[in-house]
Amino acid sequence: MTRGKLAIVTPDGMYITNEYNGDMYMNQAEYGPEAPISPGDIARKKIDEPTDLESFKQMVREFTKYYYGPEYAKCELTEEELEEESRVRELPKQAFNIETNEIDFDEYFKYWFSDFIYIKNASEKPVEVITREKAPVVKTAVIIEPGQSEVFYFGRVWTKEDE
């Protein structure tokens, strides 16, 4: 089961969703445009859309409605369940340093704990992500420019070879 979370960096902090538990891989990135669309494919496209926290929350609500809805999961959420599953929370200061606009995946499993993290930078400054590249763990800095997004796989920049 491939899990994933959606996140956004704003001038006020970093916010993240609950974990989506299943199919958050990018099927089309691996097998091309003819492959069936996975929720991860949709998340990769949708994470580019938000420009601020409110539009992120709206995008998360729409994605959650699809993810748990009749088209994909073959179920219906009540309004209360949709609100709970669409909840967005601020990350602890240890996971995102707002002073330096830096994310350090050093303690990946303590703060992030998901296969995929889809991140949008909606702040006015570049975000520096200290990744956990392959073993032995090699730290590498990745810059996400304002308005850009990036996908991480267990704390590393995602590439097709990771699938």
C-alpha positions as CSV (number, residue, x, y, z in Angstrom):
1,M,0.0,0.0,0.0
2,T,1.6,3.3,-1.1
3,R,0.7,6.2,1.2
4,G,1.0,9.9,0.6
5,K,0.5,13.4,2.1
6,L,0.0,16.8,0.5
7,A,1.7,19.8,2.0
8,I,2.1,23.6,1.4
9,V,4.6,26.2,2.6
10,T,3.1,29.6,3.1
11,P,4.6,32.8,4.6
12,D,3.1,31.8,7.9
13,G,4.3,28.2,8.1
14,M,3.9,24.7,6.6
15,Y,0.7,22.7,6.6
16,I,0.1,19.0,5.8
17,T,-2.9,16.7,5.3
18,N,-3.8,13.5,6.9
19,E,-2.2,10.5,5.2
20,Y,-4.0,9.0,2.2
21,N,-3.5,5.3,2.7
22,G,-3.2,3.6,-0.7
23,D,-2.3,4.2,-4.4
24,M,-0.5,7.5,-3.9
25,Y,2.2,6.4,-6.4
26,M,2.5,8.1,-9.8
27,N,1.4,5.4,-12.2
28,Q,1.6,7.5,-15.4
29,A,5.1,8.8,-14.5
30,E,6.2,5.1,-14.3
31,Y,4.2,3.6,-17.2
32,G,3.4,6.6,-19.5
33,P,0.2,8.5,-20.4
34,E,-1.6,5.3,-21.4
35,A,-1.4,3.9,-17.9
36,P,-4.5,4.1,-15.6
37,I,-4.5,7.3,-13.6
38,S,-3.8,6.8,-9.9
39,P,-4.6,9.1,-7.0
40,G,-0.9,9.9,-6.9
41,D,-1.0,11.1,-10.6
42,I,-3.9,13.4,-9.6
43,A,-2.1,14.6,-6.5
44,R,0.9,15.5,-8.6
45,K,-1.2,17.7,-10.9
46,K,-3.3,19.2,-8.2
47,I,-0.4,20.2,-5.9
48,D,0.6,22.8,-8.5
49,E,-2.8,24.6,-8.2
50,P,-2.9,26.3,-4.7
51,T,-1.6,29.8,-4.2
52,D,-2.3,30.1,-0.5
53,L,-3.5,28.2,2.5
54,E,-7.2,28.7,1.7
55,S,-6.9,27.4,-1.9
56,F,-4.8,24.5,-0.6
57,K,-7.6,23.6,1.8
58,Q,-10.1,23.7,-1.0
59,M,-7.9,21.6,-3.3
60,V,-7.4,19.1,-0.4
61,R,-11.2,18.9,0.1
62,E,-11.8,18.2,-3.6
63,F,-9.0,15.6,-3.7
64,T,-10.3,13.9,-0.6
65,K,-13.8,13.8,-2.1
66,Y,-12.4,12.1,-5.1
67,Y,-10.1,9.8,-3.1
68,Y,-12.9,8.5,-0.9
69,G,-15.8,9.0,-3.4
70,P,-17.8,6.7,-5.5
71,E,-15.6,7.1,-8.7
72,Y,-12.5,5.8,-7.0
73,A,-13.1,4.2,-3.6
74,K,-16.7,3.3,-4.3
75,C,-17.9,4.9,-1.1
76,E,-19.6,8.0,0.2
77,L,-18.3,10.1,3.1
78,T,-20.7,12.0,5.3
79,E,-20.1,15.7,5.6
80,E,-18.5,15.1,9.0
81,E,-16.2,12.4,7.6
82,L,-15.2,14.6,4.7
83,E,-14.3,17.4,7.1
84,E,-12.2,15.1,9.2
85,E,-10.4,13.4,6.2
86,S,-9.8,16.9,4.7
87,R,-8.2,18.3,7.9
88,V,-5.0,20.3,7.4
89,R,-2.7,20.8,10.3
90,E,0.4,22.9,10.8
91,L,3.7,21.0,11.1
92,P,5.8,21.3,14.2
93,K,8.6,23.9,14.2
94,Q,11.1,21.0,14.3
95,A,9.9,19.8,10.9
96,F,9.9,23.2,9.2
97,N,12.1,26.1,10.2
98,I,10.0,29.2,9.2
99,E,13.0,31.5,9.9
100,T,15.2,29.9,7.2
101,N,12.4,28.4,5.1
102,E,14.1,25.0,5.5
103,I,12.7,21.5,5.7
104,D,15.0,18.8,7.0
105,F,14.0,15.2,6.4
106,D,16.6,14.0,8.9
107,E,13.9,12.8,11.2
108,Y,11.6,11.7,8.4
109,F,9.7,9.0,10.2
110,K,9.1,11.2,13.3
111,Y,7.4,14.1,11.4
112,W,6.5,13.0,7.9
113,F,6.1,9.2,7.9
114,S,4.6,8.6,4.5
115,D,5.9,7.1,1.2
116,F,5.2,10.2,-0.8
117,I,5.1,13.9,0.2
118,Y,3.8,16.3,-2.4
119,I,4.9,19.8,-1.5
120,K,3.9,23.2,-2.9
121,N,5.9,26.4,-2.1
122,A,3.3,29.2,-1.8
123,S,5.7,31.5,0.1
124,E,7.6,34.4,-1.4
125,K,11.0,32.8,-0.6
126,P,12.7,29.6,-1.9
127,V,12.3,26.6,0.4
128,E,15.4,24.5,1.0
129,V,14.8,20.8,1.6
130,I,17.5,18.7,3.1
131,T,16.8,15.3,1.7
132,R,17.8,11.8,2.7
133,E,19.3,10.4,-0.4
134,K,20.1,6.7,-0.8
135,A,22.1,4.6,1.7
136,P,24.3,5.4,3.2
137,V,22.2,8.4,4.0
138,V,23.7,11.4,2.1
139,K,22.2,14.7,2.7
140,T,21.5,16.9,-0.3
141,A,19.8,20.3,-0.5
142,V,17.0,20.7,-3.0
143,I,15.5,24.1,-3.6
144,I,11.8,24.6,-4.3
145,E,11.3,28.1,-5.8
146,P,8.2,30.2,-5.0
147,G,5.2,28.9,-6.9
148,Q,6.9,25.5,-7.6
149,S,6.2,22.0,-6.3
150,E,8.2,18.9,-5.7
151,V,7.5,15.2,-4.8
152,F,9.6,13.4,-2.3
153,Y,9.7,9.6,-1.7
154,F,10.8,8.6,1.8
155,G,12.7,11.9,2.2
156,R,14.4,11.7,-1.2
157,V,13.5,13.6,-4.4
158,W,11.2,11.2,-6.3
159,T,12.4,9.8,-9.6
160,K,10.8,7.1,-11.8
161,E,13.4,4.7,-10.7
162,D,12.0,4.8,-7.1
163,E,8.8,3.1,-8.1
